[in-house]
């Protein structure tokens, strides 16, 4: 069994370092992507980590499926709006992407059509399907728009995209999104070590109204 995931190192989010002229702070990414492999009869999974932290191959993985003919693990990456392929051959699981496709915003669902040799990705934020041919040399994904039952207010839609946006220095220096720590608006259960002392990730759901400006307290 293969499963995508994200490893988080809450200590330290900011490292203290001595330097000429005084104390400086060196910034180090705190997240890395991984593919976990659990074999029959084993109690603990083995982890194949991404070669880099921060802006790794897949951020905010949300759905996964096996493409049996291509020996691929396919993963939708909500933070980068991509479908990414990993080697799924026995003993060869790696967290280094083989290939990737850009899809519509908010990919949260995935299915593989083995007969038609294609992947079907559901993108919640844009309410559309992306049809992706899995053969070699295939072209760009085909998109099918689906009218939402109740269109979201443009301000709420923009806020949702910003909440899941990765790679923006305005949000975090190491590629995290708000949704990295506040999955589905809740919390990751971690206490982060910062230069100002430990800070526990607060739950957002039902706790935001009337509490601005926001912080870690």
C-alpha positions in Angstrom: 0.0 0.0 0.0 1.3 3.5 -0.9 0.1 6.7 0.6 1.3 10.3 0.1 1.9 12.6 3.1 3.7 15.6 4.5 6.3 15.4 7.3 6.6 18.5 9.6 9.4 19.5 11.9 8.0 22.0 14.4 11.4 22.3 16.1 12.8 24.8 15.5 10.8 26.8 13.0 13.5 29.5 13.4 17.1 28.5 14.3 19.3 30.8 16.3 22.7 31.4 14.9 25.7 33.4 16.1 27.1 35.9 13.7 29.5 38.9 13.7 27.9 41.9 15.1 25.3 40.1 17.1 22.6 37.5 16.9 20.9 36.5 13.7 18.1 34.1 12.8 18.6 31.5 10.0 15.4 30.4 8.3 15.0 26.7 7.4 11.9 25.1 5.7 9.8 23.0 8.1 7.9 20.7 5.7 8.8 17.9 3.3 6.8 15.6 1.1 6.9 11.8 1.6 5.5 8.6 0.1 4.8 5.9 2.7 5.0 2.2 1.8 3.3 -0.4 3.9 4.0 -4.0 2.9 1.9 -7.1 4.0 3.0 -8.3 7.4 4.8 -5.1 8.4 3.6 -2.9 11.3 5.4 0.3 10.3 5.6 2.0 6.9 8.8 2.9 5.3 9.2 6.5 4.1 10.6 7.8 0.8 11.2 11.5 1.4 11.4 14.3 -1.0 15.0 15.4 -1.8 14.2 18.9 -0.8 12.2 20.7 2.0 9.8 23.6 1.5 8.7 23.8 -2.1 8.8 20.0 -2.6 7.3 17.9 -5.3 3.8 17.9 -3.8 2.3 20.3 -1.2 -1.1 19.7 0.4 -1.7 16.2 -1.1 -5.4 15.5 -1.1 -6.2 12.4 -3.3 -4.3 9.4 -4.5 -4.8 6.5 -6.9 -2.7 3.8 -8.5 -2.3 3.7 -12.3 -1.6 0.0 -12.6 -0.5 -0.2 -16.2 2.0 2.6 -15.7 3.1 1.5 -12.3 2.4 5.0 -11.0 1.1 6.5 -7.8 -0.9 9.6 -8.9 -1.4 12.3 -6.3 -3.4 15.6 -6.5 -1.5 18.5 -4.9 -4.0 21.1 -3.6 -1.3 23.6 -2.9 0.1 23.7 -6.4 -3.0 22.7 -8.4 -1.2 19.8 -10.0 -1.5 16.0 -10.6 1.9 14.4 -9.9 3.1 10.9 -10.7 5.5 8.8 -8.6 7.1 5.4 -9.2 4.9 2.6 -7.7 7.0 -0.4 -8.6 7.7 -2.7 -5.6 10.8 -1.5 -3.8 11.1 1.6 -6.0 8.7 4.0 -4.2 10.3 7.4 -4.4 9.1 10.9 -3.4 10.7 12.4 -6.5 8.1 13.2 -9.1 8.2 11.4 -12.5 5.9 13.8 -14.3 3.3 16.4 -13.4 0.2 18.1 -15.0 -1.3 21.4 -14.2 -5.0 21.2 -13.3 -7.8 23.5 -12.3 -7.7 25.2 -8.9 -8.5 23.0 -5.8 -7.9 19.4 -6.9 -9.5 17.3 -4.2 -10.8 14.2 -6.1 -9.1 11.6 -8.3 -10.0 8.5 -10.3 -8.1 6.4 -12.8 -9.7 4.9 -15.9 -7.5 2.0 -16.7 -9.5 1.0 -19.8 -9.2 4.5 -21.3 -5.7 5.1 -19.8 -6.6 8.4 -18.3 -6.9 10.2 -15.0 -10.0 12.2 -14.0 -9.3 15.0 -11.5 -12.1 16.9 -9.7 -11.2 20.5 -8.9 -13.5 21.9 -6.2 -12.5 25.5 -6.3 -13.2 25.9 -10.0 -15.9 23.3 -10.1 -14.4 21.4 -13.1 -13.0 18.1 -14.2 -9.6 17.6 -15.8 -9.2 14.7 -18.1 -5.5 13.6 -18.4 -4.3 11.0 -20.9 -1.7 8.8 -19.1 0.1 7.5 -22.2 3.6 8.8 -23.2 3.6 12.0 -25.1 0.1 12.9 -24.2 -1.0 16.5 -24.5 -2.4 19.0 -22.1 -5.4 18.0 -19.8 -8.9 18.6 -21.2 -11.1 20.6 -18.8 -14.9 20.2 -18.4 -16.6 23.0 -16.5 -19.5 22.0 -14.2 -21.9 24.7 -13.1 -21.9 24.8 -9.3 -25.2 24.4 -7.4 -24.6 27.6 -5.4 -21.8 29.9 -6.8 -19.5 31.1 -4.0 -19.3 34.8 -3.3 -16.2 36.2 -5.2 -14.6 37.4 -1.9 -15.0 34.0 -0.2 -13.7 32.3 -3.3 -10.6 34.5 -3.3 -10.1 33.9 0.4 -10.3 30.1 -0.1 -7.6 30.3 -2.8 -5.3 32.4 -0.6 -5.8 30.0 2.3 -4.5 27.1 0.2 -1.8 29.1 -1.7 1.8 27.9 -1.3 5.1 29.4 -2.3 4.1 33.0 -1.4 6.6 34.8 0.8 3.6 36.9 2.1 2.3 33.8 3.8 5.3 31.7 4.8 9.0 31.7 3.9 9.2 27.9 3.4 6.3 27.3 1.1 3.6 26.4 3.6 0.1 27.6 3.2 -2.4 28.5 5.8 -4.0 25.1 5.1 -0.7 23.3 5.8 -1.3 23.9 9.6 -5.1 24.5 9.6 -6.3 21.5 7.6 -10.0 22.0 6.8 -9.9 25.1 9.0 -8.9 23.1 12.1 -5.4 22.5 13.5 -2.5 20.1 13.2 -2.1 19.4 16.9 1.5 20.7 16.9 3.3 23.2 19.1 5.9 25.2 17.1 9.1 26.5 18.6 9.6 30.2 17.6 12.0 33.0 18.7 9.1 34.2 20.9 8.6 30.9 22.6 6.3 27.9 21.9 3.1 28.6 19.9 0.4 26.0 19.5 -1.5 25.9 16.2 -5.0 27.3 17.1 -8.2 25.8 15.6 -9.8 28.4 13.2 -13.2 26.8 12.7 -15.8 28.8 14.6 -13.2 30.9 16.3 -12.4 33.8 13.9 -15.3 36.2 14.0 -14.5 39.2 16.1 -11.0 38.1 17.0 -8.8 40.2 14.6 -6.0 40.9 14.5 -5.0 37.3 14.3 -2.0 35.7 16.0 -0.7 32.7 17.9 -1.8 33.7 21.3 
